[in-house]
Amino acid sequence: MERIRNGLRWLLGLALIGAGANHFLNADFYVAIMPPYLPWHLALVWLSGVAEIVLGAAVLVPRWKRWAGWGIVALLIAVFPANLHMALHPEDFDVPRWGLYLRLPIQALLIAWAWWCTRAPDRA
């Protein structure tokens, strides 16, 4: 089970690093999904991109994985308003409405994934 947990932790870390890099490569997309009530859209996109890269790298280091897990959970909660904004305003995005709503529970699955693969292994 520990091999699966470590493999999924590595997959999570690499996915976060890639997603964080994408915030800089496609910043306009992320700016467009920002809820209008939030200030400094571009700065927040860059900040979340840096956070994803740093947390993605940190989760790969065994001694840092626990605090990285907490950070990933916090980040996923923090970006949820952007996902909700997209679901509530599908006319602004070239994505089917069902896809936008599907992202909402997927966020909970991502949180569970981050939590599970950064916890200490169970001792039987």
C-alpha positions in Angstrom: 0.0 0.0 0.0 2.9 2.3 0.7 4.2 2.0 -2.8 0.8 3.0 -4.2 0.7 6.0 -1.8 4.2 7.1 -2.8 3.3 6.7 -6.5 0.2 8.8 -6.2 2.2 11.4 -4.2 4.6 11.6 -7.1 1.8 11.9 -9.6 0.2 14.6 -7.5 3.5 16.5 -7.3 4.3 16.4 -11.0 0.7 17.3 -11.9 0.9 20.3 -9.6 4.2 21.4 -11.0 2.8 21.2 -14.5 -0.4 23.0 -13.6 1.6 25.7 -11.9 3.7 26.2 -14.9 0.6 26.4 -17.0 -0.5 29.5 -15.0 2.5 31.3 -16.6 2.2 29.8 -20.0 -1.6 30.5 -20.3 -2.2 33.3 -17.8 -5.0 34.8 -19.9 -7.1 31.7 -19.4 -6.7 31.8 -15.6 -7.4 35.5 -15.5 -10.6 35.0 -17.4 -11.9 32.5 -14.9 -11.3 34.7 -11.9 -14.5 35.9 -10.1 -14.9 39.6 -10.7 -15.2 40.3 -7.0 -11.5 39.3 -6.5 -8.9 42.0 -7.0 -5.5 41.7 -8.8 -6.5 38.9 -11.1 -3.1 38.5 -12.8 -1.2 38.7 -9.5 -3.4 36.0 -8.0 -2.9 33.8 -11.1 0.8 34.1 -10.7 0.7 33.6 -7.0 -1.4 30.4 -7.3 1.0 29.2 -10.1 4.0 29.7 -7.8 2.1 28.0 -4.9 1.3 25.0 -7.1 4.9 24.7 -8.3 6.4 25.0 -4.8 3.8 22.7 -3.2 4.2 20.2 -6.0 7.9 20.1 -5.5 7.6 20.0 -1.7 5.2 17.0 -1.7 8.0 15.0 -3.5 10.3 15.5 -0.5 9.4 12.9 2.1 10.2 15.1 5.1 8.1 18.0 3.7 5.2 16.0 2.4 3.0 16.6 5.5 3.1 20.4 5.4 2.9 20.3 1.6 -0.3 18.2 1.9 -1.8 20.9 4.2 -0.8 23.6 1.7 -2.3 21.7 -1.2 -5.6 21.2 0.6 -5.6 25.0 1.4 -4.8 25.9 -2.1 -7.5 23.7 -3.6 -10.0 25.3 -1.2 -8.7 28.8 -2.2 -9.1 28.2 -5.9 -12.6 26.7 -5.6 -14.3 30.1 -6.1 -12.9 30.2 -9.6 -14.3 26.8 -10.4 -17.7 27.8 -8.9 -17.6 31.1 -10.9 -17.1 29.1 -14.1 -20.0 26.7 -13.3 -22.3 29.6 -12.5 -21.4 31.5 -15.7 -21.0 28.8 -18.4 -21.9 31.3 -21.1 -18.5 32.9 -20.6 -16.6 29.7 -21.3 -16.2 27.4 -24.2 -16.8 24.3 -22.1 -20.1 22.3 -21.7 -22.1 23.2 -18.6 -21.9 19.6 -17.3 -18.1 19.7 -17.5 -18.0 22.9 -15.4 -20.3 21.3 -12.8 -18.2 18.1 -12.8 -15.2 20.1 -11.8 -16.8 21.0 -8.4 -16.9 17.4 -6.9 -13.5 16.7 -8.6 -12.1 19.4 -6.3 -13.1 17.3 -3.3 -11.5 14.2 -4.8 -8.3 16.2 -5.3 -8.4 17.3 -1.7 -8.9 13.7 -0.6 -6.0 12.6 -2.8 -3.6 15.2 -1.4 -4.7 14.4 2.1 -4.3 10.6 1.8 -1.0 10.5 0.0 0.7 12.9 2.4 -0.3 11.2 5.7 1.9 8.8 7.5 1.4 5.2 6.6 -0.9 3.2 8.7 0.8 0.9 11.2 -0.9 -2.4 11.7 
